[in-house]
Amino acid sequence: MFIKNSKERGITLIALIITITILIILGTVAVKAIWNGALFGKADEASYKTRVSKYKEEVEIYVASEVSEIYGKDIKSINSGKPLKELISEYKKEGEKFDITEADVNIPIKDIIKDIEKNDEKHIVVYKGEIFYVKNDKNQNTEREAKWCQEVGIRILELKRTTGISNISGNYELVNGVYMCTPALMTGFNKSTTRYVNETANGTLTPGKWIFDEPEENWYDYKKSKWANIVVENNGAETYFTWIPRYCFKLDKDGQRSDVKLIAVDNSYKEPNNKSDNGITWKELEAQGYQIPEAFTFDGKELPGFWAMKYNIGETSVPSILDYDMITKSRTITIKNIKINNIPDDVAKCIVYLNGVEKYKLTSKSEIDSINTKEFKLEGLIKGDNVINITLLNSNDEMVGSRTRIYAVAEVNSPDLSGFEAIKDTTFYVTYDENGNEHSTIPISSGNRPEHWYDYSSSEWANIVVRNNGGEIYYTWIPRYEFVLNKDDQRSIVKFIKGTSTVTTGGYQIPEAFTFDGKELTGFWAMKYNLGDTNTTLFDTSIISSGTSITTQGIKGSSVNEGQQYTYYIDGKQDGSTTQDSTAKHEFKNLKPNSTYTILIEIRNKSTDALLGTIVKKAETSQPNAPNLKGFNPECTYYVTYNDSGKETIGAKIKKDGSNMPKDWYDYGKSKWANIVVKGKKEDGTETETYFTWIPRYQFKLDEQTQRSDVSFIEGTGGKTKADYQIPEAFTFDGKELTGFWAMKYNIGDN
């Protein structure tokens, strides 16, 4: 507000205050708009999701190590976080029973999540081995964080203080102005296939959330004759139930009308308007002529109420309106081949849920009509049961179709590899990629188990392969299980058993194979098949070892062909790859002296990546004995070297102690052997040259099929050999063991 004055122009103090106030208000609105309008919101969401996803991963790694076969810890005993203790305490105040106590929460959260931020410690907990976000009135948290956690697969722990509706225990409670036994849902229903049913404004019944979640507050109101309803889905068929709370009644004189009172299990009755009233006893009610229906007494027990079946929709003998296939892979589920039989015209929405959380929603007719071509990927699976559901709704949000499937991450006894300890270097983990191609290059001795070696929930069984001299034996781990046979279709239902328990589910039995020599087994390795014919060698190579290197001498065998790729591994670590011809050599360098290594060459089709075969060799890096020059005349004996092209150079005269030998004189790991030449003259003055090569002491093993040998040098004059290896007789002379000998190559100038 501007005030004109003949003497001066300006703003009064009041006008200035008003202007500043308006600017502050506008500034606040602008900041909120920027924040809510995604300038900061999107970045904040991405940052938070990244952070809690990392927390989730850390929890899974910690839990996996704690509950392994080594530790043998029960997953239910892994509980952590101050907010979890507070939640348990709040439940206690509310009269509700929590399934663990505050004393069970005894692991510091920072032992599990090392770098958890201080603000996140107010909400993030580990409950029974799983990460949760705690929503509690006492904690100052936000809806958006809970929503973001659900979107990355983190479930919510929440205590809601509502008026009776959240109580589903069957207790006699004041709910919406009337005392009644609340609907009992603790037992008797599968929480994964049962949903609350809500009544819409026009009186139609619509399935809502699953009963493992809190119901909506308008689920029921018995004072207004709005009864509690649920629906149970079974293989596409739906059965609706209504909760009948315990009551007593009295007929009028004509027997046409009745007076009904909702009573407690002890048959007492409380008036809603008098909270301090201890109630009217059954003795008083009975004296007034009230009686209780027989249905509230079952098997000698008094019931708080019962669920009365209303009607069935769908017949199990008739195909469901909705069906789909699930493909499971490494804790991910893909829904595909969705079929809606005779799609009703009034289908307006298709919603895909994972564990009660909406993941996908289709709302257009074109999308729903082409639903059979779509795939939905569900990630962030939890331990235990995962509930997958597709629901079809019409334009009034009434359910016209639903299909629920339950997928559980199987808990099995870990594969026992102790029986392969003696051959651990030549026993390899086997995995298969999405194209079905085998990968088996990591020896079990490496300690580097593949990340997705097995997942019994997804029918991905643990496999290994034992390789020996060209032959391969494949094994599959069969974890301990029980089964029951369906005599009608000759199919069996299998349940895995942890440990060595002999207790079975009713009607189930444990195969005899899990009992051996009077002991109960956690599982056993079943031989799948043998590969490799002793009469035919598909692939082979010979190797030469030196003190710090191992060299393969090309690839031979009946299956060597063009278009093949050779990848080299040493102790499970890749050391190079080539698509050159099969004569190419490969050197493993910078190895430790006097050490044993497992060499694996993987042969694949270069175009399809299909595994064609493998070569496995064990080799020792033993330093070859240095050439002994004492038997030669240093005045006429010279070092001989060769470059990479094979060009010869005659160097300096030798010294008997070898102190002046050329730097690149020999390298046995590269098949570069020590050579010398002795020069002399005949009586007629003709010059002669006699060449010698130093053969250091070695042991070898000959493959009779390929006539190729593996060579390993022996230091000193040792006589001990590896299995199937032998030392040539030439290293024993005149009763003495030799470190090596000089073999004459040829003479020049001798007739």
Secondary structure, 3 states (H helix, E strand, C coil): CEEECCCCEEECHHHHHHHHHHHHHHHHHHHHHHHHCCCCHHHHHHHHHHHHHHHHHHHHHHHHHHCCCCCCCCHHHCCECHHHHHHHHHHHHCCCCCCCCHHHCCECHHHHCCCCCCCHHHCEEEECCEEEEEEECCCCCCHHHHHHHHHCCCEEEEECCCCCCCCCCCCEEEECCEEEECCCCCCCCCCCCEEEEEECCCCCEEEEEECCCCCCCCCCEHHHCECCEEEEEECCEEEEEEEEECEEEEECCCCCCEEEEECCCCCCECCCCCCCCCCECHHHHHHCCCECCHHHEECCEECCEEEEEEEEECCCCCCCCEEEEEEEECCEEEEEEEEECCCCCCEEEEEEEECCEEEEEECCHHHHHCHHHCCEEECCCCCEEEEEEEEEEECCCCEEEEEEEEEEECCCCCCCCHHHHHHHHHEEEEEECCCCCEECCCEHHHCCCCCCCCEHHHCECCEEEEEECCEEEEEEEEECEEEEEECCCCEEEEEECCCCCCCCCCCCECCHHHEECCEECCEEEEEEEEECECCECCCECCEEECCCCEEECCCECCCCCCCEEEEEEECCEEEEEECCCCCCCEEECCCCCCCEEEEEEEEEECCCCCEEEEEEEEEECCCCCCCCCCCCCCCCEEEEEECCCCCEEEEEECCCCCCCCCCCCCEHHHCECCEEEEEEECCCCCEEEEEEEEEECEEEEEECCCCEEEEEECCCCCCCCCCCCECCHHHEECCEECCEEEEEEEEECCC
